[in-house]
Amino acid sequence: MLKEHTSEIVFNVATLCFFISLHSISPYISRYAVFLGAVEQEVALLGPALSATAISFRPLSGFLIDRGRLKLLIIAGVFLTIMAQIIYGLSNSIRIVYIGRIIHGLGVALFIPASIYTATVAGRGVAGALAWRSTMIGLAATLGPAIGGMVIGLYGYQTLFIFTSILLTVSALLSLIALKNLRYARENRRGYLGDLCRVEFAVASTAILCYSLMYNSFTLFLPAYHKIAGVDITLTTLIFTIISLFNLISRIIISLLINRIRFQVVAAIGYGMALFGVLLIAVDPTSPQVLMYAIATGIGGGLLIPSLQVIAILSIEGRSRGIASGIYTAMFDIGNIIGPPTAMYLGSTYLEALRASICLTSPGLAILLTHITLTSIHIDKTQRK
């Protein structure tokens, strides 16, 4: 048990390093593209270039996880992500950046489902392990934008890509250490797609898909709009840092109250707050008041994402949680593929596209509220009987 608990901690740190590398780049990749001469339509494809690859391989990753290929997936995922950093650093045009995004998407598709799955075979409660893994991702989202903005401001983009490559190397080494004590690394269980036919899994997956339509557009178009509008990178950095900080605080609270909350209700509250926060930011993205609205956006996301993850994964049999992790996380990539191009088509400019993305994400909240209502009615009828 001690070794399993130690492995869980080491995996958390490895995941932290991986996601810091991811979040150090993601808020600024659109600014980097504009720096290289990209126009609006080219910037809108940065997210889909990553996600088109990720969505193709995440289900395959889940399939391989359920067949004992955890070590291969984690190490290959980190290696490919390092390759993407090298390509970013050598880029002199948006076309080369696209190549980096495609390879980055493959690395993400291999690593993230495997990382989530290791939490489901932790030595303690699965819900708690998933919540703390999610907290590490939230911590990375808090540190990443601040670190990325600072490194870019002081040393430039190339130094940032070197820094993220070092973080990824550390992540790979820690993952290798943790895998030695992970019981599942020596097992070979088979998952079944039929196990995924659960209402809870479908609702959570659809909700994260709808949410990602907005948030992926937000992370692409807001920094690009700031660049075009001549806004200093400090405001962009502060917005994403505040969002990430309050996102992290919310995740920590969920982790501490894991046995006392109803995840469907928490997810709906978080969805509403995130939607409202982005709406207020989109009204005037250059106003100092956006820093206040970023708080609501961060709290909302911090309540929503871990709640949906727990709902989705715990609704599935243990033998199929690998494929479940792959498919559930692929929903975020589908949103990344569909959201930015659709929002840009509807809006044509960065600001209008940001506002259009808010309309695209609203159905997710409606689905959550409908599920809560129907579940409550069912429980009430059952109790009366």
C-alpha positions in Angstrom: 0.0 0.0 0.0 2.8 2.4 0.8 4.4 1.8 -2.5 1.1 2.3 -4.4 0.5 5.5 -2.5 4.1 6.7 -3.3 3.5 5.8 -7.0 0.4 7.9 -6.9 2.2 10.9 -5.6 5.0 10.5 -8.1 2.5 10.2 -10.9 0.8 13.4 -9.7 4.2 15.2 -10.0 4.9 13.7 -13.4 1.4 14.9 -14.5 2.1 18.3 -13.1 5.3 18.7 -15.1 3.6 17.5 -18.3 0.7 19.9 -17.9 2.9 22.9 -17.0 4.6 22.4 -20.3 1.2 22.3 -22.0 -0.2 25.3 -20.3 3.0 27.4 -20.6 2.5 27.3 -24.4 -1.3 27.1 -25.0 -2.2 30.7 -24.1 0.6 32.1 -26.3 0.7 29.8 -29.3 -1.7 32.1 -31.1 0.5 35.2 -30.3 3.5 33.2 -31.6 1.6 32.4 -34.8 0.7 36.1 -35.3 4.4 36.9 -34.6 5.3 34.6 -37.5 2.8 36.3 -39.8 -0.4 34.2 -39.5 -3.8 35.7 -40.3 -7.1 35.1 -38.5 -8.1 31.9 -40.5 -4.7 30.4 -39.9 -4.8 31.1 -36.2 -8.3 29.5 -36.0 -6.7 26.2 -37.2 -4.1 26.0 -34.5 -6.4 24.2 -32.1 -7.9 21.8 -34.6 -4.4 20.9 -35.9 -3.6 19.5 -32.5 -7.0 18.0 -31.8 -7.5 16.3 -35.1 -4.6 14.1 -34.3 -5.5 13.7 -30.6 -9.1 12.7 -31.3 -7.9 9.9 -33.7 -5.6 8.3 -31.2 -7.2 8.9 -27.8 -9.6 5.9 -28.2 -6.8 3.8 -29.4 -4.8 4.8 -26.3 -7.6 3.7 -24.1 -7.9 0.4 -25.9 -4.1 -0.2 -25.4 -4.3 0.8 -21.7 -6.9 -1.9 -21.1 -4.4 -4.3 -22.6 -1.5 -3.4 -20.4 0.5 -1.0 -22.6 0.5 1.8 -20.0 4.3 2.3 -19.9 4.6 2.4 -23.7 1.9 5.1 -24.0 3.2 7.3 -21.3 6.8 7.3 -22.5 5.9 7.6 -26.2 3.5 10.5 -25.3 6.2 12.5 -23.6 8.8 11.8 -26.3 6.4 13.0 -29.1 5.5 16.1 -27.0 9.3 17.0 -26.7 9.6 16.6 -30.5 6.7 19.1 -30.9 8.6 21.6 -28.7 11.7 21.3 -30.9 9.6 21.9 -34.1 7.9 25.0 -32.5 11.4 26.4 -31.7 12.6 25.8 -35.3 9.5 27.2 -37.0 9.8 30.2 -39.3 6.2 29.9 -40.7 2.8 28.9 -39.6 3.0 25.7 -41.8 5.8 24.4 -39.6 3.9 25.3 -36.5 1.0 23.2 -37.8 3.4 20.2 -38.1 4.4 20.7 -34.4 0.7 20.9 -33.4 -0.1 17.6 -35.1 2.8 15.9 -33.3 1.9 17.6 -30.1 -1.7 16.3 -30.5 -0.4 12.7 -30.8 1.7 13.1 -27.7 -1.2 14.4 -25.7 -3.5 11.6 -27.0 -1.1 9.0 -25.7 -0.2 10.6 -22.3 -3.4 12.1 -20.9 -5.7 9.0 -21.0 -2.8 7.0 -19.5 -2.3 9.5 -16.7 -6.0 9.6 -15.9 -6.2 5.9 -15.8 -3.3 5.5 -13.3 -5.5 7.3 -10.8 -8.2 4.7 -11.2 -5.9 2.0 -10.0 -4.6 4.0 -7.0 -4.2 2.4 -3.6 -6.9 4.7 -2.1 -10.4 5.7 -3.2 -10.7 6.2 -7.0 -12.8 9.4 -6.7 -10.3 11.0 -4.4 -7.4 9.9 -6.6 -9.1 11.3 -9.7 -9.9 14.6 -7.9 -6.2 15.0 -6.8 -5.0 14.2 -10.3 -7.4 16.9 -11.6 -6.0 19.2 -8.9 -2.5 18.7 -10.3 -3.8 19.6 -13.8 -5.4 22.7 -12.2 -2.1 23.6 -10.5 -0.3 23.3 -13.8 -2.9 25.5 -15.4 -2.2 28.1 -12.7 1.5 28.0 -13.0 1.8 27.4 -16.8 0.5 30.7 -18.1 2.5 32.8 -15.6 5.7 30.9 -16.3 5.1 31.0 -20.1 4.4 34.7 -20.1 7.4 35.5 -17.9 9.8 33.4 -20.0 8.6 34.9 -23.2 8.8 38.4 -21.8 12.4 37.9 -20.6 14.0 35.5 -23.0 11.6 34.9 -26.0 9.7 32.0 -27.4 12.7 29.7 -28.2 13.8 29.7 -24.5 10.2 28.7 -23.6 10.3 25.7 -25.8 13.6 24.6 -24.3 12.2 25.0 -20.8 9.1 22.9 -21.7 11.3 20.2 -23.1 13.2 20.0 -19.8 9.9 19.7 -17.9 8.8 16.9 -20.2 12.0 15.0 -19.7 11.5 15.2 -15.9 7.9 14.0 -16.4 9.1 10.9 -18.4 11.7 10.0 -15.7 9.2 10.3 -12.9 6.7 8.2 -14.8 9.2 5.5 -15.2 9.9 5.5 -11.5 6.2 5.4 -10.6 5.4 2.6 -13.1 7.7 0.2 -11.3 5.4 0.1 -8.2 2.1 0.3 -10.1 0.3 -3.0 -9.8 -1.6 -2.6 -13.1 1.7 -2.4 -15.1 1.9 -6.2 -14.7 -1.7 -6.9 -15.5 -3.6 -7.5 -18.7 -7.3 -6.8 -18.5 -9.6 -6.3 -21.5 -12.2 -3.6 -21.7 -15.5 -3.6 -23.7 -17.2 -0.8 -25.6 -20.5 -2.1 -24.4 -19.6 -1.0 -20.9 -19.7 2.6 -22.1 -23.5 2.6 -22.7 -24.3 4.5 -19.6 -26.4 7.7 -19.4 -24.0 9.3 -16.9 -21.1 8.7 -19.2 -23.0 10.1 -22.2 -24.1 13.2 -20.3 -20.7 14.0 -18.9 -19.0 13.5 -22.3 -21.5 15.7 -24.1 -21.2 18.4 -21.5 -17.4 18.5 -21.7 -17.7 18.6 -25.5 -20.0 21.6 -25.4 -17.8 23.4 -22.8 -14.7 22.8 -24.9 -16.3 24.5 -27.9 -16.2 27.8 -25.9 -13.1 27.4 -23.9 -10.8 26.3 -26.8 -12.1 29.3 -28.8 -11.5 31.5 -25.8 -7.9 30.5 -25.3 -7.1 31.0 -29.0 -9.0 34.2 -29.9 -8.6 36.3 -26.7 -4.7 36.3 -26.9 -4.8 36.9 -30.6 -7.3 39.8 -30.2 -5.1 41.3 -27.6 -2.1 41.1 -30.0 -4.0 42.8 -32.8 -5.5 45.4 -30.4 -2.0 46.3 -29.1 -2.7 45.1 -25.6 0.4 44.3 -23.6 1.0 40.6 -22.9 0.7 41.3 -19.2 -3.1 41.6 -19.3 -3.3 38.3 -21.3 -1.1 36.6 -18.7 -3.0 38.0 -15.8 -6.4 36.8 -17.2 -5.2 33.3 -17.7 -3.3 33.2 -14.4 -6.4 34.4 -12.5 -8.6 31.9 -14.3 -6.1 29.1 -13.5 -5.7 30.2 -9.8 -9.3 30.1 -9.0 -9.8 27.0 -11.1 -7.2 25.4 -8.8 -8.8 26.6 -5.6 -12.1 25.1 -6.8 -10.4 21.7 -7.6 -8.8 21.6 -4.1 -12.1 22.2 -2.4 -13.7 19.4 -4.4 -10.8 17.1 -3.5 -11.3 17.9 0.2 -15.0 17.5 0.1 -15.0 14.5 -2.3 -17.4 12.4 -0.2 -19.9 15.2 0.6 -20.9 16.6 -2.8 -23.3 15.7 -5.5 -21.2 15.9 -8.6 -24.1 16.6 -11.1 -25.2 19.7 -9.2 -21.6 21.0 -8.8 -20.9 20.5 -12.5 -24.1 22.5 -13.4 -23.1 25.3 -11.1 -19.6 25.4 -12.5 -20.8 25.3 -16.1 -23.1 28.3 -15.4 -20.3 30.3 -13.8 -17.8 29.6 -16.5 -20.3 30.5 -19.2 -21.3 33.8 -17.5 -17.6 34.7 -16.9 -16.6 34.3 -20.5 -19.7 36.2 -21.6 -18.7 39.2 -19.5 -15.1 39.1 -20.7 -16.3 39.0 -24.3 -18.2 42.3 -23.8 -15.0 44.3 -23.5 -11.8 42.1 -23.5 -9.4 45.1 -23.0 -11.1 46.5 -19.9 -9.4 46.1 -16.5 -12.8 44.6 -15.2 -12.0 41.4 -17.2 -9.8 40.4 -14.3 -12.8 40.2 -12.0 -14.8 38.2 -14.6 -11.8 35.9 -14.9 -12.5 34.8 -11.3 -15.9 33.5 -12.1 -14.6 31.8 -15.2 -11.9 30.1 -13.2 -14.2 29.0 -10.3 -16.7 27.6 -12.8 -14.1 25.6 -14.7 -12.6 24.3 -11.5 -16.0 23.0 -10.3 -17.1 21.6 -13.7 -14.1 19.7 -15.1 -13.2 17.4 -12.2 -17.0 16.8 -11.5 -17.6 15.7 -15.1 -14.5 13.5 -15.0 -15.6 11.7 -11.8 -19.1 11.3 -13.2 -17.8 9.8 -16.5 -15.1 7.5 -15.2 -16.9 6.1 -12.1 -20.0 5.2 -14.1 -17.9 2.6 -16.1 -16.7 -0.8 -15.0 -13.1 -1.0 -13.9 -12.1 -3.2 -16.8 -13.1 -0.6 -19.3 -11.9 2.6 -17.7 -9.0 2.9 -20.0 -11.1 3.1 -23.1 -13.5 5.3 -21.2 -10.7 7.7 -20.4 -9.7 7.8 -24.0 -13.1 8.5 -25.4 -14.1 11.0 -22.6 -10.9 13.0 -23.1 -11.4 12.9 -26.9 -14.5 15.0 -26.4 -12.3 18.0 -25.6 -10.5 17.5 -28.8 -13.7 17.3 -30.8 -14.6 20.6 -29.3 -11.2 22.0 -30.3 -11.7 20.8 -33.8 -15.3 22.1 -34.2 -15.3 25.2 -31.9 -12.7 27.7 -33.2 -13.4 27.2 -37.0 -17.1 27.3 -36.4 -16.9 30.4 -34.2 -14.6 32.1 -36.7 -17.0 31.3 -39.6 -19.9 32.8 -37.6 -17.9 35.8 -36.4 -15.2 36.5 -39.0 -13.1 38.5 -36.5 -11.4 37.4 -33.2 -13.8 39.3 -31.0 -16.9 38.3 -32.9 -15.8 34.7 -33.0 -15.2 34.8 -29.2 -18.8 35.9 -28.7 -20.1 33.4 -31.1 -18.4 30.5 -29.2 -20.6 31.4 -26.2 -23.7 30.5 -28.1 -22.2 27.2 -29.2 -21.5 26.0 -25.6 -25.0 26.8 -24.1 -26.5 23.4 -24.9 -24.1 21.7 -22.5 -25.6 23.4 -19.5 -29.1 22.6 -20.7 -28.2 18.9 -20.9 -26.8 18.9 -17.4 -29.8 20.6 -15.9 -32.1 18.2 -17.8 -30.2 15.2 -16.5 -30.4 16.5 -12.9 -34.1 17.2 -13.2 -34.9 13.7 -14.6 -32.7 12.0 -12.0 -34.4 13.9 -9.2 -37.8 12.9 -10.5 -36.8 9.3 -10.8 -35.4 9.3 -7.2 -38.6 10.9 -5.9 -40.8 8.3 -7.6 -38.6 5.5 -6.3 -38.8 6.8 -2.7 -42.6 7.1 -2.9 -42.9 3.4 -3.9 
